[in-house]
Amino acid sequence: MRITVPKEIAPGERRVALTPEAAAALVKGGLEVLVETGAGEGAFHTDAAFEKAGVRIVPDASTLYGQADVVLKVQRPALAEVDRLREGAVLVSFLQALTSPDLVERLAARRITSFGMEGIPRISRAQKMDALSSQANIAGYKAVLIAAESLAKFFPMLMTAAGTVFAARALVMGAGVAGLQAIATARRLGAQVWGYDVRAAVKEQVESLGAKFLALDLGIADAEDKGGYARALSPEASRRQQELLAERTKEFDVVITTALVPGRPAPRLVTGETVAGMRPGSVIVDLAAEAGGNCELTEPDQVVVRHGVTIHGPTNLPATLPVHASQLYARNVTELLRELVKDGALALDFDDEVVKGACVTHGGQVVNEAVKAAVAARKTA
């Protein structure tokens, strides 16, 4: 079976789906691995390093796709890339399937068996495959570095001969993987840190990192779904959340927002009016920019200044740390391959929770129920 890795073509994407080390493990397991020339350059992995690992370097993407049994990617493929895939091939990548109906339908039409890394279930057995978490960790870390660089103040408290400088105050909205890493990183840099989340269950995790939990009374009992993610709030609860956050946000120098609801636009946590009430010189880093932003004034992939507040809207922070991002992602996809490939052949068990959760299309059909419902909803909208 041939496992292939094309060069990522999305603008700014520097990650690669397999590292030489991960590829060597697949080769040792009896699989043939093909990598497009230059695929690893953005993450500082040379063609020579791949060849040393037993990989065959292929000069162009067309040749690579034509020989592929399994294609490993990071970013969702462009429609032109899907058309290059052999009918019946397997694709493993981030697909953003809930919000990409055209891509999903093209994959089904081409009879591609596709697996979305965002669909890996949050169960103990699947933790090694959880690419959303591995990449979110990186985003949370980098978001704090961006904030620290933009803020016109120190993060830590300093006692100097010229007087005492008080620590910056940071608020992290959303205490998922990215949020918790942002809290931990801001604490390591010496800031006073608060964490906020609609899920009261994460209070203990926030406090375990040395931060304080910002508790708001939204008048709801439980905002966590069975997968551990935050539920979408009702319009009334959402308005109350905005009002309460607007009052508290004035106290902070740095606000990092990480709140996402799978398959939906990012919840609006910070309004334009809230930004106007913040101290001039404050910084917002909005990690939900790609999904519409938690901040009303965020512009994707732009840095803007509004009411004296600097607002960052990065959409792909993991690609800015491509060495470790690729290392972690490669581990995720190779662990998934171990579930999908047995004795050198594809062996799909749709009763398996991992396969069922991650598989989007198979045999010419959309087989993931959540994605199927999202595609149908877009057609009737």
C-alpha positions in Angstrom: 0.0 0.0 0.0 1.3 3.4 -1.0 1.1 6.3 1.5 1.6 9.6 -0.1 2.3 13.1 1.1 1.8 16.1 -1.2 3.2 19.6 -0.6 0.7 21.8 1.1 -0.6 24.5 -1.3 -2.6 26.7 1.1 -1.1 30.2 1.4 1.2 30.4 4.5 1.0 26.7 5.3 4.4 25.4 6.4 3.4 22.1 8.0 3.9 18.7 6.4 1.7 15.7 7.2 4.6 13.3 7.8 8.1 13.9 9.2 11.0 11.7 8.2 10.9 10.0 11.6 7.2 9.2 11.2 7.7 8.1 7.6 10.5 5.7 8.7 8.1 4.0 11.1 5.6 3.4 8.3 8.3 2.1 6.0 9.4 -0.3 8.8 5.9 -1.5 9.1 5.9 -2.6 5.4 4.2 0.4 3.8 5.6 2.3 0.8 5.8 6.0 1.4 6.0 8.6 -1.3 6.6 12.3 -0.7 6.4 15.2 -3.2 9.6 17.1 -3.7 9.9 20.0 -1.3 6.9 18.9 0.8 8.9 19.2 4.0 10.8 22.4 3.3 8.6 24.7 5.3 9.2 22.6 8.4 12.9 22.2 7.6 12.7 18.6 6.5 14.8 18.0 3.4 14.1 15.6 0.6 17.4 13.9 1.6 16.1 13.4 5.1 13.0 11.7 3.8 15.1 9.5 1.4 17.3 8.4 4.3 14.1 7.3 6.1 13.2 5.0 3.1 10.8 7.4 1.4 10.6 7.7 -2.4 10.6 11.4 -3.6 8.2 12.1 -6.4 8.8 15.2 -8.6 5.3 16.6 -8.9 1.8 16.4 -7.4 0.1 14.9 -10.4 2.4 11.9 -10.4 2.1 11.5 -6.7 -1.8 11.6 -6.7 -1.9 9.2 -9.6 0.0 6.6 -7.5 -1.7 7.2 -4.2 -3.6 4.6 -2.2 -3.7 6.9 0.8 -3.1 10.6 0.8 -2.0 12.4 4.0 -2.5 16.2 4.1 -2.7 18.9 6.7 -5.1 21.4 5.2 -8.3 20.5 3.5 -7.8 19.9 -0.2 -8.7 22.3 -2.9 -11.3 20.9 -5.3 -8.6 20.7 -8.0 -6.6 18.4 -5.6 -9.7 16.2 -5.1 -10.0 15.8 -8.9 -6.4 14.5 -9.0 -7.2 11.7 -6.5 -7.7 8.2 -7.9 -11.3 7.0 -7.6 -11.5 4.9 -4.4 -8.4 6.4 -2.8 -8.2 7.3 0.9 -7.7 10.9 2.1 -6.7 11.8 5.6 -6.6 15.6 6.5 -8.4 18.4 8.3 -11.5 18.7 6.1 -13.7 21.2 8.1 -16.4 19.0 6.7 -19.3 20.6 8.7 -18.7 23.9 6.9 -17.4 22.7 3.5 -20.4 21.2 1.7 -18.9 21.6 -1.8 -15.8 19.7 -0.8 -17.7 16.9 0.9 -20.0 16.4 -2.2 -17.0 16.4 -4.5 -15.2 13.8 -2.3 -18.4 11.6 -2.4 -18.7 12.0 -6.2 -15.1 10.9 -6.7 -15.8 7.9 -4.4 -13.0 9.0 -2.1 -12.9 7.5 1.4 -12.1 10.6 3.4 -11.3 11.0 7.1 -11.5 14.4 8.8 -8.9 14.8 11.6 -11.4 17.2 13.3 -13.8 14.3 13.7 -11.6 12.2 16.0 -13.8 11.5 19.0 -12.7 12.7 22.4 -12.2 9.3 24.0 -9.1 8.0 25.9 -8.1 5.6 23.1 -8.1 8.3 20.5 -6.0 10.8 22.4 -2.9 10.0 20.3 -4.9 10.8 17.2 -6.4 14.0 18.4 -4.9 16.5 15.9 -7.3 19.3 17.0 -5.8 19.3 20.4 -2.2 19.0 19.3 -2.5 22.0 17.0 -4.7 24.0 19.4 -2.0 23.6 22.0 0.4 25.4 19.7 -2.1 28.1 18.9 -2.7 28.9 22.6 1.0 29.2 23.2 1.7 31.4 20.2 -1.3 33.7 21.0 0.3 34.7 24.3 3.6 35.4 22.6 1.8 37.7 20.1 0.0 39.5 22.9 3.2 39.9 24.9 5.0 41.4 21.8 2.1 43.8 21.1 1.5 45.0 24.6 3.2 48.2 25.6 3.8 46.8 29.1 5.7 44.0 30.8 3.8 40.8 31.5 5.5 40.1 34.9 5.7 42.3 38.0 9.2 43.9 38.3 10.7 45.6 41.4 13.4 48.0 40.3 15.3 50.9 41.7 13.1 53.1 39.7 10.0 51.7 41.2 7.6 48.7 41.0 6.0 47.7 37.7 2.8 45.8 38.2 2.0 42.6 36.3 -0.2 42.7 33.2 -3.7 41.4 33.7 -4.8 38.8 31.1 -8.2 37.2 30.5 -8.5 34.0 28.4 -12.0 33.4 27.1 -12.6 29.7 26.5 -10.9 27.0 28.5 -10.5 24.3 25.9 -7.0 23.0 24.9 -6.0 26.3 23.3 -7.3 28.4 26.2 -5.7 26.3 28.9 -2.3 26.5 27.1 -2.8 30.2 26.8 -3.4 30.5 30.5 -0.4 28.4 31.3 1.9 30.4 29.0 0.7 33.7 30.3 1.3 32.5 33.8 4.8 31.4 32.9 5.4 34.9 31.6 4.4 36.4 34.9 0.9 37.9 34.1 -2.0 37.8 36.4 -4.4 35.5 34.6 -8.1 34.9 34.6 -10.0 32.2 32.6 -13.6 32.3 31.5 -15.8 29.5 30.1 -19.5 28.8 30.0 -18.7 25.3 31.2 -18.5 25.5 34.9 -16.8 22.1 34.9 -13.5 23.6 33.7 -13.1 25.9 36.7 -10.9 23.3 38.4 -8.6 23.0 35.4 -8.2 26.8 35.2 -7.4 27.1 38.8 -4.9 24.2 38.7 -2.8 26.4 36.3 -2.6 29.1 38.9 -5.2 31.3 37.3 -8.5 32.6 38.7 -11.8 31.6 37.2 -14.1 34.4 36.1 -17.6 33.2 37.0 -20.6 34.8 35.3 -24.2 34.0 36.0 -25.8 33.4 32.6 -28.9 31.7 34.1 -28.2 28.3 32.5 -27.6 25.0 34.2 -25.2 23.2 31.8 -23.5 24.5 28.7 -21.4 21.4 27.9 -22.4 18.8 25.3 -21.7 15.0 25.5 -18.5 15.5 23.5 -17.1 17.9 26.1 -17.5 21.0 23.9 -19.5 24.1 24.8 -23.1 24.2 23.6 -24.3 27.1 21.6 -26.1 29.6 23.9 -29.6 30.8 23.5 -29.9 34.4 22.2 -30.9 35.6 25.7 -28.0 33.9 27.4 -25.6 35.2 24.7 -26.8 38.8 25.2 -26.3 38.4 28.9 -22.9 37.0 28.4 -21.9 39.9 26.2 -23.1 42.4 28.8 -21.3 40.8 31.7 -18.1 40.4 29.8 -18.2 44.0 28.6 -18.2 45.2 32.2 -15.3 42.8 33.3 -13.2 43.2 30.2 -12.4 46.8 31.0 -10.1 45.5 33.8 -7.7 43.7 31.5 -4.7 44.6 29.5 -4.8 41.4 27.3 -7.8 39.4 26.1 -7.3 36.1 24.3 -10.4 34.5 22.9 -10.6 30.9 21.9 -14.3 30.0 22.0 -15.6 27.8 19.2 -18.7 25.7 18.6 -18.2 22.9 16.0 -19.9 23.6 12.7 -21.2 27.0 13.8 -20.0 30.6 13.5 -17.8 31.5 16.5 -19.8 32.9 19.4 -19.6 36.7 19.7 -18.1 37.5 23.1 -16.5 40.9 22.6 -18.7 43.6 20.9 -17.4 46.8 19.3 -18.8 48.6 22.3 -16.8 46.4 24.6 -13.6 47.2 22.7 -14.4 50.9 23.0 -14.6 50.5 26.8 -11.2 48.9 27.1 -8.0 50.8 28.1 -6.1 52.2 25.2 -3.0 50.1 24.5 -4.8 46.9 25.4 -4.5 43.8 23.1 -6.9 41.2 21.8 -5.8 38.0 20.1 -8.8 36.3 18.6 -8.1 32.6 17.9 -11.6 32.2 16.4 -11.0 34.6 13.5 -11.4 31.9 10.9 -14.9 31.1 12.1 -16.0 34.7 12.2 -14.3 35.8 15.3 -15.2 36.1 19.0 -14.6 39.8 18.7 -16.9 41.9 16.5 -14.0 44.0 15.2 -11.7 41.1 14.3 -10.5 40.9 10.7 -9.1 37.5 9.7 -5.3 37.5 9.2 -5.1 41.2 9.9 -3.9 43.3 12.8 -6.1 46.3 13.3 -6.3 49.1 15.9 -9.8 50.1 17.0 -10.4 52.6 19.9 -6.7 52.3 20.8 -7.0 48.5 21.2 -4.8 46.3 19.0 -6.8 43.3 17.6 -5.0 40.3 16.1 -7.0 37.9 13.9 -4.6 35.0 13.1 -6.2 32.0 11.3 -3.3 29.5 11.3 -0.9 29.9 14.2 0.2 26.2 14.2 1.9 26.9 10.8 4.1 29.5 12.4 5.7 26.8 14.5 6.0 24.2 11.7 8.7 22.0 13.2 6.7 20.9 16.3 3.3 21.3 14.6 4.4 18.8 11.9 5.9 16.5 14.5 2.7 16.3 16.5 0.4 16.1 13.5 2.5 13.3 12.0 2.1 11.3 15.2 -1.7 11.9 15.1 -2.1 10.7 11.5 0.2 7.7 11.9 -1.8 6.6 15.0 -5.0 6.9 12.9 -3.4 4.8 10.1 -2.7 2.1 12.6 -6.5 1.9 13.1 -7.3 1.9 9.4 -4.6 -0.3 7.9 -4.0 -3.9 8.9 -1.4 -6.2 7.4 -0.7 -3.7 4.6 -4.4 -3.3 3.5 -7.2 -1.0 4.3 -9.5 -2.6 6.9 -12.4 -0.3 7.9 -14.6 -1.2 10.8 -17.5 1.2 10.9 -18.6 -0.1 14.3 -15.4 1.3 15.7 -15.9 4.7 17.4 -12.8 6.3 15.9 -13.6 5.2 12.3 -17.2 6.1 12.6 -16.5 9.5 14.0 -13.7 10.5 11.6 -14.9 9.0 8.3 -16.8 11.6 6.2 -17.3 9.9 2.8 -17.1 6.3 1.6 -18.4 4.3 -1.3 -19.8 7.4 -3.0 -21.8 8.5 0.0 -21.6 10.9 2.9 -21.5 8.5 5.8 -21.0 10.9 8.8 -24.4 11.7 10.1 -23.5 15.2 11.4 -21.9 16.1 8.1 -24.8 14.7 6.2 -27.2 16.9 8.1 -25.0 20.0 7.6 -24.8 19.4 3.8 -28.6 18.9 3.7 -29.1 22.1 5.7 -27.0 24.1 3.3 -29.0 22.8 0.4 -32.3 23.9 1.9 -31.0 27.3 3.2 
